[in-house]
Amino acid sequence: MQLKIKVFVTLIPFLSILGCNQTNNRDIIKKESIQTGIFEPIVTGRIATDGNLSRGVAWGDYDQDGDPDLYVANSNGQWNFLYRNNGDGTFKKMTSDAAGGDVYSEVVKHGGNSQGVNWVDYDNDGDLDLYVVSRGQEGNFLFENIENLGFKRISDHPLTSDDIAASMACWVDIENDGDLDVFIVASGSGSNLVFKNQGNGVFQKMNDSPLTSGNGRGRACGCGDLNNDGLPDFYVANARKPNLYFKNLGNWKFEKINSGHVVEDIGYSYGVSMADYDEDGDLDLFLANFDKQNFLYNNDGTGNLRVVKQSILTRQQGGASKGHAWGDYDNDSDIDLFIANGTYRPDMHNFLYLNQGDGTFIRDLTDKITKHADTSAGTAHADFDRDGDLDIFVANWGNNDQINRFYKNRTTEKNWITIKLRGVQSNSHGIGTRAILNFSVDQKEKRIHRWMYPVTGYGSQNDYEIHFGLGNSTKINSIILKWPSGIVDTLKNISVNTHYLAEEKGELSEIQ
C-alpha cells in the first residue's frame, strides 16, 4: 500500500523573483494530499548499474515476445547498450558473445557520438528496426530487424549519410499513405532534413520542403496533430535560436508559424513533447529549456498555442531541463510529467509533477525518483514488468562512471488498461492514432484522450503502447480509435486491468 502524506509546496522565492502575484497561482502554492512512493529504484542488473555518457533512450518490443526491450545511445566514443527483456522482471545485456554470434554485434559495437534513438518499422514489414542519430561525423546508424533475432546494418542508404549531424529524429506518416516518413533535427552544420518513404524502405530526400529550414542549432523535435485535422504537425527546439513550428497542410505542404511566444522566445531549448494535459481533446505542447524556466503552451483546438504563465510547470527554476515524458504515473486517469534535468551541479535533481485532475500540477518532492542528483539527458517510460503501470528509465551523461537510473513503478489499487496497435491500412504500429476512452466514475461519464506518438523529450521514445489509468473505475463504456488512414473503430466489452491488441478495422484481442 502506498503512503499518503501532507506536503506544502511553496515557490515563494521564485514568485518574488518573477514578480508574480502568488494568490493567482493556485497550482503553485497549494496544500494537498499527494501520493508518494510511486517509484522505487532498481539497483541490480546491468541495466541499473551500467555507467556511461548516455543521451537518448528508446523502448520497443523488437523480438515480439510481448515485453518491451531497451536501447541506450551513448556519446564520446562509447558503445551503445541493448537490453533484452527476459519477461521475469530482469534484463539481459546483449553483446556479440552473449548473443552467440554476429546478429547483435552491429547494434552493440557502435556508438561514437550517438544522441537520439528510435525503434521504428522503417520498411513497414511489421517488426521494429533501429535508427540512431549522431552529432558526430561518423553518420547515423540504421539497423534492419532480421526475423526478431538480430540486426543487419544498412550502410548505403540516404538516412545514414555521413554529412548528417543530428540530435533527434521524429518518425511519422506525414501524408497518411501507410508508411513512415522521417524528420531529422540538425545539430551541426546544415539545415534540418526530411525524407519521404516511397515504400519498402526506400526514402527520398525532400529538398524543397519548409521543414528543411534551420541553422544546425536543433536539439529536439516533437510531432503531433495539433489542429485535429488528422495530419501531424512539427515543432523544433533550438539552442539560442528561435524555435520552429510547422503546420501540416497536406500533400507535403507546410505553413511555418512566424509570430507568437511559441516561436519568438529564445533560450537554450533542449526538449519538446505534446500531450493533452487539461483533457480538453487537443494536444498541448511542453518545451524544456536548459537556461530558463520551461514553457507550457495550451492549444485552443485549432493549433494556436498560448503560453501558460500561471503554472508550476512554467515557474519552476533550477532545472536545466532536457528529456521528459508524459504519462499517468499514479494511474488516477490524468496525465503527469517527469522531467530529466542535466548539468554539472551537486544539487541537480529531476522533477516529478502530478496532475490534480483539473490541468494543475503539484511537484512531488518526496518520491525517490527525485532524490538522485544526476546529470540526466533522455528519459522514456514503458510497462516493462506488465503490471499495468509506467516504469521510467533515465540516461545520465555526467561522467564515465555515473550510472543510468531505472525506476520501477509501485502503484497499486488503481485500475488501468493498455492497448497495442496493429495498423493494416495505416502504418504497422499505428503511429498517429488517437484513442478516446469513455468510462464511468461515480455514475458520471468521463472521457480521456491519448495519442500514439512515441517520440518524447530529448532523443528518446516511449514504448509502443497506449496506457490509460482509470483510478477506481471498473467500467469502460467504449474506446474509439481514430487511425491515420481515416478509419474509426469503436470498441466495447472491455475489461479493466488488461493488456489488449487492437487491429485496424478488426477485433480487440487480449494479450496474455
N, C-alpha and C positions, 0 to 999 in steps of 0.2 A: 504494500500500500504506500502511496506517495504522501509525503507530509505537506501540510499547508501552513504557511506562516504569514504574519503580517509584515509587509515591507513598506517603508515610507520612502518613495523615490523622489529625490529632490535634485533639481538642477539650478537652484537659485543663483550660484555664482555665474553660470553660463548665461542665464537670462539677463543678469545685470550687464554683462559684457555686451550682449547683443541689443540692449535697450528694450527688452520685451516686457510687456505687462503680464506678470505671472498669473493674474486672475483669469486671463483669457486662454490659458494653456492647460485645459482640464486633463489632457493625457500626459502632461509633463510632470505636474505636481499632483500626486494622487495617492491616497491611501487605499490599498486594495489587498484582498486576499488572493495571492497568486500562487500558482503551482510551482513547486521547486523539486529538485531531484529528478528532473526529466532525463538527464543524460549521465551515463557512467563511463569513464574512460576504460577502454580495453587496453591492457598492459602486457599481454602475452602474444607471441607470434610475430613473425617478421613484419606483417602489415602494421603492427603497432610499435615496432622497435627500430625499423629502418630509419636512418638519418641521411639526409642529402640536401641538395639545393633544389627543392621541388617547387613546381609552379602550378600547372593545371592538373586536374583530376577528372576522371570520367568513369561512370558506372554503366555496365551493359552486360547482358547475358550472351556473351559471344559463343559459348558452347551449347546453348539452348537446352540446358539441363534444369531450368526452372528457377535459378537463383542468380543474382547479379554478381559479376566479376568487376575487378577494379584495375584501371591503368593510371599510372602517375608519370607525368612528364618532368624530367629533371634538366637543369641547366649547368653551365660551366663545365662541360665535358663529361658529366656523369651519365651513366646509362639509365634508361627509363626502367620502370618497375611494372610487372604484370603479376597480379594476384588472382588466382583461380579459386572461386568459392567451392569449398568441399561439401556444402549443404548441411553441415552439422554445427555451424557457428564458427568454423575455422577456415583459414585460407592457406593455400599452397603458393609460395612464391615461385614463379616459373623461370627456369633457366634452360639453356640448351641441354645441359647434362641431366637436369631433373626431368625434363620433358622426354628424354630418351631419343634425342635426335635433333635435326636441324629445323623442325617445324616451328619451334619457338625462338630460335636463335636470332632471327631478324628483328623481332619486336623487342627483345630484351638486350640486344647488343648495339643499340643506337641511343642517342640522346643529344649530345652536343649542347645546343642552347634551346632545347625544346621548351615550349611555352604552353600553347593550347592543345587540347586533345579531344577527339570525338570518336565514339563508337558510332558508325554510320553505315547504312546499307547503300554504298555509293553506286553499285551496279544493279540494285533492286532485285536481287535473287533470293531475298528472304533471310539472309544471315547478316550479322554485324561485322563489317570490316573496320579498319582503324585508320584514322587520319591524324597526324601530328604536325603542328606548325612550329617553326623555329625563328628566332630573331637572328640567328647566325647566318653565315653564308653557305652552309652545307646543304641547303634546300630543305623542303618539307618531306615528310615520310607518308607513304600510302601503302598499306598492307592489306592484301586480299585474304579474306577468310576462306580456308580450304577445308570444306566439309566439317566445320566446327571443331577441327582437331589441331589446327595450326595456321600459319600465315605465310604468304609469299609476298615479298617486297616488289612493288610496282615502281620501277625507276623511270622508265621512258614514258612520261605522262605529263600533260600540261600542269597538273596540280603539284608536281614535285620539282618544278624548275628551280635551279639554284639561285635565281635572282629574285626570289620571293622571300623577303624577310618579314615575318608576321608574328602576331601575338595571339590571335584567336580566329576561328572560322565558325560561321553560322550556316548550318545546312538546313534548307527548307525548300519546298516546292514553290518557286516564285510564281509560276504561271498556272499551277494546278493541272499539270499534264500527266501526273502519276509517277514522276521520278524526282530525285532531289538535286537541286542546284546548290551552289556554294558561294558565299560572300566571305572574302578574306580581308582582315584588317591589317594594313601595312604598318609595320613598326620599325621602319628603317627608311632608306631612300625609296622614292617612288610613291605611287598612289595605291589606294585600295583596289582590290580586284574582285571580279565576279565572273563565274563560269556557268554556262548553261549546259545542263545534262541533255545530251541528244539521244540517250538510251544506251543500255548495255555498257555503262561505264565510260562512254565516250563524251568528252567535255570540250566545249568551245568557249574561248575567252571572249567576253563581250566588251570590246574596247570603247564603244560609244555610249555605254550606259552612264547615267548620272551617278550611279553607285561607285564609279571608279574615281571620283574626286577624292581628295585627301592629300596629306602632305607628309606621310610617314610618321605621324605622331599618334597613331591609333593604338589603343590598349585593349579595347573590348568592343564587341558588337552584341546587340540584342535584336531579336526578331519576334514579331507577333502581329496579329490582326488588330491594330489599334482603332480602326474606324468601323469594324464589324461589317466589312464588305466581302469577307471571305478570302482576302489576299494578304500575305504577310508584308508588313512594313519593317523598316530597319532604323536602328539608332546606333551611332558610333561614339564611344567615349574616347576623347583625345587628351593628350598631355599638353597642357598650357597652350592649347589652340581651341577655337570654337568647336563644340560638338556638332554632330551631323544628324539630321532627321530626314528620312525619305519616306514619303507616302507612295505606296504601290498603286498605280492607276490601271494596271492590267496590261497584257501584251508587251511586257518588258518596258513599260513607260513608268517613270517615277517623277514625283514632284518633290523638289528639295525645299524644305522649310527654312526660310532665311531670317525670320524675326521671332521674337519672344524669348523669355528666360531660358527655355529648353535648349536653345542654340546660341544664346548670347552670353550667358555667364561662363567665364573662362576660369578653369582651375586645372589641377593635375588629376583629371578624371581617369579612373582605373578599372571600373567595373559597371555593368549595366544589366538590368533584368526587368521583366514585365510580369505583373500579377494583378489580380483583381482583389486588392486589399480591403476595399469597402463593400464588396459583394453587391455591386450595382449592375453587373453584367457586362462590364468592359475592362480591358486591360489597362492598368496604370503603369507608371514607369518609375523605377528607382535607380539613382545614379550614385555610385560610390566614388568619393573623392579622397585623394591622398593628403591634400594640404589644407582642406577646409571642411565645413560641415557637408554631410551628404545631402542629396536632394531627393524629394519625393514629388512626383507630378501626378495630379489627378486628371483622369480622362473624362471629358464631357460626353463621351459616347460616339463622337464623330472624329476622334483622333486629335482634337485640340487639347494640349497638355498644359495645365495650370499648376504652377509651383505651389506646394502646400507649405506655408510658413509656420503654422501653429501645430507642429507635430514633433514628438520626441525624436523621430527618425531624422528630422532635419535640423534639430537644435543640438544634438549630441556632438560634443567636440572630443578631440584627443584620439581619433581613430586611425588615421592613415589607412583608410579602408580600401580593400581590393575585391576579393571574392566574396560572394554571398549567395544565399539560396533561400527562396520562399518555400514554406511547407507547413502543414498543420501538425506541428511537433507535439502538441498536447492532445491531439485527436478530439478537440472540442467543436469542430466544424468551421472554424475560421482560420485564416492563413497567417502564419507567424513569419518572422525574418531572423535569420542568423547571418552575421557579418564577420568575415575574417579580416583582421587588421594586421598590417605588417610594416614595421620599420625598426631600426636598431634603438630600442628603448627598453629598460628593465621593467617598466610598468605598463607595457603594451598588453592589453587583454582584448579578446574577441567579445562581440556583443550578441546577446540573445534578447529579442523583443517579442513579447507575447501580445497577440491581438485580443482586445477586450470584447470583440463581437460587434463593435459599432464603428470600426475603422480607426480606433485609437489604440495606442500601444503602451505597454509598460516594459521597461528594461529589467530583466531578471538578473540581479546581481549575485544570486545565491547558487546558481547551478554550476556544477563542476566544469561544464563546457566553457565557462567564462573565467576560469581560475588560472589557466596556463598563460604565462607571459611569453608567447612565441612571436616570431616574425613570420606571419602567415601570408599566403597568397591565395590560391584557388581553393574552393570548397564545394562539395556536392553531397546529395543525400540519396539513399536507397534503403529499402527494407531488406537488408542483407540476410536476416535470420527468419524472415517470412512470418513474423508475429504481428503484423498489422500496423506497425509504427515506423517512422522515418529515422534512420540512423545517419550519422554525419561523419565524413572524412575531411580532414583539413591538411593541406600541403603547407609545409614550412620551409623557408629558404634562408634562415639567418646565418647558418654556417654549416660546415660539413658534418658536424656531429649533432645538430639539432634534429630530433626525431619528428616525424609526422605524427598527427594525432587521429585516433579513431574512437568514436563515441557511440556506445550502444544506447538506444532509447529504451527507457524503463517504464513507459506509460502503460498503465493497466486500468481495468474497469471503465474503459471508454470503447465505444464501438467504432467500426471502420469498414471500409470496402476499398478494394483496388481493382483496376481494370488495365490489362494489357491490350493493345490494339493490333489487329492484323488487317492491313489495307488490301483491297482487291483492285478496285479501280483507282484508289488513292495509292500513295507510296506505301511500301510494305509495312512500316511501323507507325503509320498514321500521324506523322508529324504535321501539325497544323490543325488537328482535330479539336473541336470544342465539345466538352462534356458538361451537361447540365443535370444536376441531381436534385430531384424533388423528394423531400421526406417530411415526416411529421414529428413535431416536437411539442409536447404538452397540448395535443389536439390542434395544433396550428401547423399550417403548411410553411415549409421553409425551402428556399432554392439557393444552391451554391453552384459556382462555375469554376471549372478548371480547364486548362488547355494543354495539349501535348506539344510543348516547345521545350525540349530538354536542356538546351544550352543555358548557362546561367553565370552571372557574375563576371569573373575573370578567368578565361581559358578553360572553363570547366563545363561539365554536363551531368545532370541528374539521370537516374535510371529511367528507362522507357516504361513507366507505369504511372497511371493517374491514380492518385491517392485521395480519398475523402475520409476525414474524421467525422464522426457522427455524434459525438458526445454520448448522451444516454438514450438516444433514439434507437428504436428497434424496428422501425417501419420505413422502408424505402418505397415510395409510390411509383417512381419511374426514373429512368436515366435516358436522356436524349443525347445522341452522338451526332454532331454535325461534321461530316468528313470533308476534307479539302475538295473532293470530287463534286460536292454539292449534295450527295446522298445524305439523308437524315434517317437514322434508326432510332426507334423508341423501344426501350427495353423495360420489361416488367417482370414480376415474380422473382424478385431479387432478395437474397438473404444477406443479413449483415455479417460482419467478421468473416468474409470470404474473398478469396482471390479469383478473379474472373478473366477470361479471354473473350474479347468481342471481335467478331469478324464483320467486316463491312458488308452490309446488306445480307447478314447471316445471323446465326444464333449466338447467344451468350452462353459460354460453357465454363464450368467451374474448373479451376486449376488445382489439382491435388498437391 
